[in-house]
Amino acid sequence: METIKQQADTLLLVRPINFGFNPETAVNNAFQNRDASVEAQRQALREFDGFVDVLSQHGIDVLVVPDTPEPHTPDSIFPNNWFSTHVDGTLAFYPLFAANRRRERKQGVVDAIRARFDIRRTLDYTEYELEGLFLEGTGSLVFDRVNRVAYACASPRTDFRLAERCCGDLGVRLVFFQALDRHGVPIYHTNVMMAVADRYVVINVSSLTPSDRDRVLEAIAQTDKAVVDISHRQMEHFAGNMLQVRNRDGRSFMVMSSQAHDSLSSTQIEAISAFDTIIHAPIPTIERLGGGSARCMLAEIFLPAGEPKQTVP
């Protein structure tokens, strides 16, 4: 029997080469702000490298794949949206809302995964882009892997029928709901309003529509997880965009940005720290221009380890 884990053994990150504001994603990402300066790329690179250093210092296995200049991919720093991996050896590819984000599906990233891990099955949903249907990976689907549940909030980037099909293929139960920001606009990605850890869930309860609130909280209660409730203001500072990770010694951490950490109250920090050590790093340029934060930068690798690859001289 395969061991089901909530935390991946390896995190894949894509080191940016042309990071910047993406107008194609800004149409439904209220977290983005415009800036196309060259200095923004330099600062994003400094933030990225600092973030990787913090993870590595805590003994977390990090696989960094450098982006390529062509094709131009301003959001390549957020690889979790175009693929996900699973303990049974499944690699899934997802349809993306913004046409220029679809170029992020670069063979070099897949090759880097294949060099270290065993891919036994591929699920490819990218053809749905032609029908205008989207499901943006672990941005759209927040997995409780141990309990085989996926949470998803409706948005232009998260289609119910496609989420239902994907969850059926993966053998998980879908909890689909409506979640709105303080202005009544659908939240673009589920992983900015909630994060699922092994023993607790961080969630903006007030974003859940009244008709869905009890149902979502009941689904969480059925998994015996504590709830750490965050506000709209804290969500806007990316307090929902965090990820529980595990290092090589099996120790678990909750990873978030410094902005997210600083928005939390002492009571919330104590609640999370009762379960995990908190890791945070400053990534303000990435957050401001990209509209994503720490969790969006981390693509979890749950695949089984592959056989060492032979190189031919």
Secondary structure as the mmCIF struct_conf table of DSSP 4:
data_model
#
loop_
_struct_conf.conf_type_id
_struct_conf.id
_struct_conf.beg_label_comp_id
_struct_conf.beg_label_asym_id
_struct_conf.beg_label_seq_id
_struct_conf.end_label_comp_id
_struct_conf.end_label_asym_id
_struct_conf.end_label_seq_id
HELX_LH_PP_P HELX_LH_PP_P1 GLU A 2 ILE A 4
BEND BEND1 GLN A 6 GLN A 7
BEND BEND2 ASP A 9 ASP A 9
STRN STRN1 THR A 10 ARG A 15
BEND BEND3 ILE A 17 ASN A 18
HELX_RH_AL_P HELX_RH_AL_P1 PRO A 23 ALA A 26
TURN_TY1_P TURN_TY1_P1 VAL A 27 VAL A 27
BEND BEND4 ASN A 28 ASN A 28
TURN_TY1_P TURN_TY1_P2 ALA A 30 PHE A 31
HELX_RH_AL_P HELX_RH_AL_P2 VAL A 38 GLN A 57
TURN_TY1_P TURN_TY1_P3 HIS A 58 GLY A 59
STRN STRN2 ASP A 61 PRO A 66
BEND BEND5 PRO A 69 PRO A 71
TURN_TY1_P TURN_TY1_P4 PRO A 74 ILE A 77
HELX_RH_3T_P HELX_RH_3T_P1 PRO A 79 ASN A 81
TURN_TY1_P TURN_TY1_P5 TRP A 82 TRP A 82
STRN STRN3 PHE A 83 THR A 85
TURN_TY1_P TURN_TY1_P6 VAL A 87 ASP A 88
BEND BEND6 GLY A 89 GLY A 89
STRN STRN4 THR A 90 PHE A 93
BEND BEND7 PHE A 97 ALA A 98
HELX_RH_3T_P HELX_RH_3T_P2 ALA A 99 GLU A 104
HELX_RH_AL_P HELX_RH_AL_P3 GLN A 107 ARG A 114
TURN_TY1_P TURN_TY1_P7 ALA A 115 ARG A 116
STRN STRN5 PHE A 117 PHE A 117
STRN STRN6 ARG A 121 ASP A 124
HELX_RH_3T_P HELX_RH_3T_P3 THR A 126 GLU A 131
TURN_TY1_P TURN_TY1_P8 GLY A 132 GLY A 132
STRN STRN7 LEU A 135 LEU A 135
HELX_RH_AL_P HELX_RH_AL_P4 GLY A 137 SER A 140
STRN STRN8 VAL A 142 ASP A 144
TURN_TY1_P TURN_TY1_P9 ARG A 145 ARG A 148
STRN STRN9 VAL A 149 CYS A 153
STRN STRN10 SER A 155 SER A 155
TURN_TY1_P TURN_TY1_P10 PRO A 156 ARG A 157
STRN STRN11 THR A 158 THR A 158
HELX_RH_AL_P HELX_RH_AL_P5 PHE A 160 LEU A 170
TURN_TY1_P TURN_TY1_P11 GLY A 171 GLY A 171
STRN STRN12 ARG A 173 PHE A 177
STRN STRN13 ALA A 179 LEU A 180
TURN_TY1_P TURN_TY1_P12 ARG A 182 HIS A 183
BEND BEND8 GLY A 184 GLY A 184
HELX_LH_PP_P HELX_LH_PP_P2 VAL A 185 VAL A 185
STRN STRN14 PRO A 186 PRO A 186
HELX_LH_PP_P HELX_LH_PP_P3 ILE A 187 ILE A 187
BEND BEND9 TYR A 188 TYR A 188
HELX_RH_3T_P HELX_RH_3T_P4 THR A 190 VAL A 192
TURN_TY1_P TURN_TY1_P13 MET A 193 MET A 193
STRN STRN15 MET A 194 VAL A 196
BEND BEND10 ASP A 198 ARG A 199
STRN STRN16 TYR A 200 ILE A 203
HELX_RH_3T_P HELX_RH_3T_P5 VAL A 205 SER A 207
STRN STRN17 LEU A 208 LEU A 208
HELX_RH_AL_P HELX_RH_AL_P6 PRO A 210 ALA A 221
TURN_TY1_P TURN_TY1_P14 GLN A 222 ASP A 224
STRN STRN18 ALA A 226 ASP A 229
HELX_RH_AL_P HELX_RH_AL_P7 HIS A 232 GLU A 236
TURN_TY1_P TURN_TY1_P15 HIS A 237 GLY A 240
STRN STRN19 LEU A 243 ARG A 246
TURN_TY1_P TURN_TY1_P16 ARG A 248 ASP A 249
BEND BEND11 GLY A 250 GLY A 250
STRN STRN20 SER A 252 SER A 257
HELX_RH_AL_P HELX_RH_AL_P8 SER A 258 SER A 263
BEND BEND12 LEU A 264 LEU A 264
HELX_RH_AL_P HELX_RH_AL_P9 SER A 266 SER A 273
TURN_TY1_P TURN_TY1_P17 ALA A 274 PHE A 275
BEND BEND13 ASP A 276 ASP A 276
STRN STRN21 THR A 277 ALA A 281
HELX_RH_AL_P HELX_RH_AL_P10 PRO A 284 GLY A 290
BEND BEND14 GLY A 291 GLY A 291
TURN_TY1_P TURN_TY1_P18 ALA A 294 ALA A 294
HELX_RH_3T_P HELX_RH_3T_P6 ARG A 295 MET A 297
STRN STRN22 ALA A 299 ILE A 301
BEND BEND15 LEU A 303 LEU A 303
HELX_LH_PP_P HELX_LH_PP_P4 PRO A 304 PRO A 304
STRN STRN23 ALA A 305 ALA A 305
HELX_LH_PP_P HELX_LH_PP_P5 GLY A 306 VAL A 312
#
